Amino acid sequence: MDKAKDSSKGLPKNQKLLDAIQSIHVASINSLWTDDLDAFPKSPKEAFWWEVWLPIRSDRSAVIEQFTKLAEGLEFRVAKGYIEFPERTILLVYGSLEQMQRSVLTLNSIAELRRAKETADFFDSLPPDDQGDWADELLQRVTVPPAGGIVPHVCLLDTGINDAHPLLTPAITPTDTHTVDPGWGKNDVVGHGTEMAGLALLGNLTSALASAGPIPVFHRLESVKLLNQNHSNGGNPANHGYLTIQAVSHPEITAPTRKRVFSMAVTARDARDRGRPSAWSATVDRLAVDYDNQGETPRLFVLSAGNVDDPNAWTNYPYSNTTDGIHDPGQAWNALTVGANTELIHITEPDTDDYRPIAPIGGLSPFSTTSQTWAQHWPLKPDVVFEGGNAAITSLYGTPYAETKASLSLLSTCAELTKRLFTTTNATSAASALTARMVARLMAEYPNLRLETIRGLIVHSADWTPAMRKQFLTNPTSPSKSDVVNLTRHCGFGQPDLSRALWSVENSLTLICEADLKPFIREGSKEPKLRDMNLHRLPWPLAELEELGEMEVEMRVTLSYFIEPNPSARGIKSRYRYESHGLRFDVKRPHESETEFRERINLVARDGEESSGTSSSNDLNWMLGTRNRHRGSLHSDIWKGPAADLASRGMLAVFPVSGWWKTRPKLERYNQRANYSLLISIRAPEIDVELYNAIESQIKVAVKV
């Protein structure tokens, strides 16, 4: 520095001006900071990931490009990918407060600043001792219910659990670890089961570790070692049906009255069944309905859909998802089959400037398989999707190259306790474990609900993200029914929402009805025929809905039941020879009398075929419609229309169609009763109408047989 330009005290002659500019920059950053004050950097030199919220102005792309150039000029590291909102664009940049203070131009281009949430890469890359410190801190904030009582359990059928992990020990006792082969032992030598345990208990550990508040847990864990080999999405499935039966029996013998959900992320390596029932999937269906005990103790299974494992296939996303079918036993009718979507798009590892995330935020994960190639009469699968992570792609090597990244993965518990406590995981296995966790939460909140109802609540609470709609709907604002089928076969009914499943709010509520009917009757030596139809009167708030007039409202109906499987190879392509019975629902139309409604439903029920001209396919306000929604044994559809129109739709019918109980009278199952769970919700726009209070006095749903 030129001493001639210094003051007599050795300071720059313009020090006051420099201090003033620095003060302006600090004040600007303080005014832009909208995060918790405790998250503000304590030191100007502290480097971390900033969440930069940019305004849209007249050109979103130009704003992004301008800020990126300014940030890179200040030697910030800008993560690939960004999130778009109507009035903001969010980017991640890595650098210090000192760097952020250098340019007023940079600050002027920012609308808000926050500290970014940590990614799995941060915790995964920590030294073992540091991981132990983080685990100890998390353990102080976690509360797990004690063993015993009516606490629900997630029972993992996987590669075992290393229950000595400090985060897992409070939630599982030695008596709740099992194996199908005593020679294998119970510990996890592969690692996959322990990874699933961490997710099933605490969710994505990235979120748990980055939080500061208490973390209550409402369930415990069980483990059955079903595999003792390298878990690469399967193994030889030849005897998996038999082994699954054995796996289910062990915890049930130990604790026969315990409420549990079985979570299985083991699948066959190929998908040649294409929706057709296999010995393994039919075994899952048989166990779920408790066929051997006349349905006395049904079981709920959460299955992973299977993965697109080839990184070369990820470069063809999302077409690779379309062509890679769900793996056995994911076609099981009675199970919740889980695919994967992702919210993870920020790549934070060093030296990854040439990488970008494959899937957009909220989109289908590159790992997720689908039922798009199945014949149309097989079930709509997956049922739902949950977070399964993302992959990264680059053309740095001349041709597109894809790989996984820790920052695009979920964080969970590691089985190799002597080396580390955390590890990353992803794909539909991770998604199924998170779904099982949500199921257990619902079981804890509603211990008296049937398993069919819990299963229905998961689907009923789900919704498609804007990214899913953009990916698989030709016209997202007004999709055709075939487009909605395409969306559903890729993304199921969307990602479940726990708060929506747990509680109703003033402008959205869910009615739940648990009922049964006798589908068939046989008189003498005659062939069995259809017997019961249940009519449910819906307690709609007529005055409130009619007052809304033409304003659009939404009604969703979900029907959940278990079927008894009959996987005979003869006539396997006929859906009515696999399922014991089918159930359908339909809603009364405006200006249709109760008598006319009964007559129309009777015609549909007696015909019993999807292609029937007597079906209600001309009721165009349904998204899927009756020709498409009645696949499998879990049906959900959404009606949208004027509120006044909904007010006149105050009756819903549940009725049977054919199945092998009817067509195979020699098996003498035609006298069985069939349980079902019906969920109905209405959503109104954000207006001053209290639908919940209006319905409260009519909350009991009347049933006529």
C-alpha positions, 0 to 999 in steps of 0.5 A: 500500500502507498504510505503517502495515502495513509493518515498520520495514524497509519490508516487509509485516508479514506478509512471513514468512507470505507467504514461507512460502506462496510456499515451499509453492506452489513445493514443491507445483509441484516435487512435481507436476513429473514431466517432465525437470528440464531442462524446468522453467521457468528463470524465474518469468515464463517463459510456455509451454504446460503439460501438466496431468494431472488426476485423475479422482476421482468425476466426470471432467467436474466435475474438468475444469470446476473446474480450467478455471474456476480456470485462467481466473481466474488468466488462464491460456489453456486450449487446447480439447480434452483427452485421456482416460486411465483415471486421468487427463485431460490439458489444455494451459494457457498461462501462467507459473510465477508464475501457477501459484504463485498458487493452492493450490486450483489446485495441489491439483486437479492430479495431475502437471505437465509441459512440453507438446510444441511444436506446428507453430504455434510453429516456423511462426510464428518469424521467418526468422532464428530458423527458420535457427537451429533448422534449424542446431541440428537439422542437427547432430543428424541423420546421413544415410547417404552416397550409394552402396552399398545405401542405400534411397531414397524416390523422390518423384513430385511437384512436385520438390524444392528440394534446396538446403534445408539439411535436405535437401541431405545426403540428395539429390544433383543426379543424383537429381533428375529431371523428366518434362519438361525444360522444367519444370526440376527445382526445386519452384515449388509447394512440395508436393514439398519439403514431402513431402521433409522428412516422408519424410526426418525425419518431422514436424519438430515432434517432431524440433526439440523433441527433444534427442538424435541423429536417425539417418536410414537412407535417402536421397531421390530426386525426379521432377517429375511436376507443374509446376502448382498442386498441389491434389490432382491436375490433369488425370489424362488422361495421368498413367498415361503420365507415371508410367511416364516418372517411374519410368524416370528414377531407374531408368536413373540407378541401376538396382540401387538399392532404392527406394520410390516415394511419390506424393501426386498424385491426380485431383480426382474419385473417380468410379471408385468402386474400378473400375480406371482407366488410371492405377491399372492403370498403377501395378499394372502397374509394381508387378508389373513386367509387362513383365519377367515380374516380375523387378524389382517396385516398391513404391508408396505412394499418398495416398488423396486428400483431403476438400478442402471445409471445409464438408464438414469440419463434417459429420465423419465423414459427409463421410469416408464419402461422399467416395471414395478418388481415382484412382489410390488404388484400385490393388491392388498399392500401399499406399494411405494415409489419414490419422488424427490425434493433434493436438487442441490448438489453441495459436494466440491468439484461438482460444478459440471453436475446437475440434478436429474429430476426437478424438485417434486418430480419422480425420482430417477430410481422409481419403477412404474406400472405403465407397461402393465395390462390395463386390468392390473392394479394402478401401482405404485399407490403413493410415492415418498422421498427417495433421493435424486441422481446427478448427471454430467457431460464432462466425459463427452457423453451423459454420465449419471451417478448418485451423490450424498447431497442428493440422498437421505441420511440414516443409521449405519450398521458398521458401528466401529467405522461410522454412525451415519450413512446415506441411502436412497431409492424406493427402499428409503421411500417405503421405510418413510411410508411405514413410519407414517403408517405407524404414526397414524396407528398411534393416533387412531389405534381403533381404526382398521388396517384397511382404513389406515391404508386408505388414509395414506392414499387419501392424504396424497397429492401430486406435486406441480412437477409430477403433473408437468411431467406426465400430464399433457394438459395439467390444467385440464387433463384427460382421463387417460393422462391421469391414468398415465400420471397415476401409473408413474406417481401413484396418487402422489406424496402423502401428507401426514397433517392432512391424514391426521386432522381436518381443518375448517375448509377441508374435512374427511369422513370415515366409514368402516362397514361391511357387506355380503357380496354374494348369495347362493340359493340351493344349487343355483350359481351364486349371485350378487347380494348386498349394496350399501347406500351411504347418505352423506351429511353435506352442509347443503346451505353452505354449499348452495350459498357458494353457488358456482364456486369450484369445490373438490370431493375425494372418495377412497375405498379400501378393502382386502381381497382373497387371492387365487393365483391360478395360472388358468385364466390368470389374465381375467381379474375376476379369477384372482380377486375373491370379490371386487367392490365399487363406489359411485355417487348420486348425480344431480337431478337423479332421484334415489330410486333412479340412483339405485336402478343405475347402480343395480345395472352396473353391479349386475353386469360387473364388467368395466367395459359396460355401457351401463357404467357412469363414465359420462360423469365427466367431473371425475379425474379418473372415472369409473372405467379407470379407478377400479383397479386393484383393491384400493380405489381413489378418485377426485370430483371437481365441480360447482359447490351447488352441484356437490350439494345435490350429490348426497348419496354414495353407493358401495356395491360388489362385482364378480370374483372367484367367490362367485365364479368358483362355488365349489370352493365354498367361499361365497358366504363370506362377508367383506369389510371395507373402509370408505373415506370421503372429503370435501375441500372448499376454497379459502373463504369464510365457511366453516364446513366442519362445524356445519357437518358436526351435527350430522357426522354419523353416516347412515348406511342402508343395505 
